[in-house]
């Protein structure tokens, strides 16, 4: 399932709630791999999780749904989404620190 460059989009997400210390980054990494999304996820100093994702519109919509649900021990209060520029150099989705 290849993606043409024209169809790729990038989004940034800030996820708020009980999202640190509950496996959220690993959950996001899992779903990114399942959906074919590239980018990264990391804990932010203020207790939120930040995510940068590159994929097709359909991939990103599905990914955002998964972020809004979160892993079993998380409680997601909100997911703020904003447009980003596409980084075509990304080869995977990783957890950064």
C-alpha positions as CSV (number, residue, x, y, z in Angstrom):
1,X,0.0,0.0,0.0
2,X,2.2,2.9,-1.3
3,X,1.3,6.5,-0.7
4,X,2.0,9.1,-3.4
5,X,3.7,12.2,-2.0
6,X,0.7,14.4,-3.1
7,X,-1.6,12.5,-0.8
8,X,0.5,12.8,2.3
9,X,-0.4,15.2,5.1
10,X,1.1,16.0,8.5
11,X,-0.6,16.7,11.7
12,X,0.5,17.6,15.2
13,X,-1.5,16.4,18.2
14,X,-1.5,17.5,21.9
15,X,-3.2,14.8,24.0
16,X,-4.4,15.9,27.4
17,X,-5.7,14.0,30.4
18,X,-4.1,11.0,32.2
19,X,-1.7,10.2,29.4
20,X,1.7,9.8,31.0
21,X,2.8,6.7,32.8
22,X,0.0,4.6,31.2
23,X,1.8,3.3,28.1
24,X,0.4,6.0,25.8
25,X,3.5,6.4,23.7
26,X,3.8,2.6,23.1
27,X,0.1,2.5,22.3
28,X,0.5,5.4,19.8
29,X,3.6,3.7,18.3
30,X,1.6,0.4,17.9
31,X,-1.3,2.1,16.1
32,X,1.0,4.1,13.9
33,X,2.7,0.9,12.7
34,X,-0.7,-0.8,12.2
35,X,-2.0,2.2,10.1
36,X,1.2,3.0,8.2
37,X,1.7,6.4,9.8
38,X,5.2,7.8,10.3
39,X,6.3,10.4,12.9
40,X,7.0,10.4,16.6
41,X,5.4,10.7,20.0
42,X,6.9,12.0,23.2
43,X,5.9,13.1,26.7
44,X,5.7,16.9,27.1
45,X,6.8,18.7,30.3
46,X,3.3,19.9,31.2
47,X,2.0,16.3,31.5
48,X,0.5,16.0,28.0
49,X,1.7,13.8,25.1
50,X,2.8,15.4,21.8
51,X,2.6,13.6,18.6
52,X,3.7,14.3,15.0
53,X,2.2,12.1,12.3
54,X,2.5,11.9,8.5
55,X,0.1,9.8,6.4
56,X,-2.9,10.1,4.1
57,X,-6.0,11.8,5.3
58,X,-7.7,8.5,6.0
59,X,-4.7,7.2,8.0
60,X,-4.5,10.3,10.1
61,X,-8.3,10.4,10.8
62,X,-8.1,6.8,12.0
63,X,-4.9,7.5,14.0
64,X,-6.6,10.5,15.7
65,X,-9.5,8.2,16.7
66,X,-7.0,5.8,18.3
67,X,-5.3,8.7,20.1
68,X,-8.6,10.0,21.4
69,X,-9.4,6.5,22.8
70,X,-6.0,5.9,24.3
71,X,-4.8,2.7,26.1
72,X,-6.8,1.0,28.8
73,X,-5.3,2.8,31.7
74,X,-5.4,6.3,30.1
75,X,-8.1,8.9,30.3
76,X,-8.0,11.2,27.3
77,X,-9.7,14.6,28.0
78,X,-8.9,16.1,24.6
79,X,-6.9,15.8,21.5
80,X,-5.9,19.2,19.9
81,X,-4.9,18.8,16.2
82,X,-3.1,21.3,14.1
83,X,-1.5,21.2,10.6
84,X,2.2,20.6,10.2
85,X,4.6,20.5,7.2
86,X,5.3,17.1,5.8
87,X,8.7,15.6,6.7
88,X,9.3,13.2,3.8
89,X,12.5,11.9,5.4
90,X,10.7,9.9,8.1
91,X,11.0,6.1,7.7
92,X,9.1,5.0,10.8
93,X,7.1,6.1,13.8
94,X,9.2,6.3,17.0
95,X,9.1,7.3,20.6
96,X,11.4,10.2,21.4
97,X,12.5,11.6,24.7
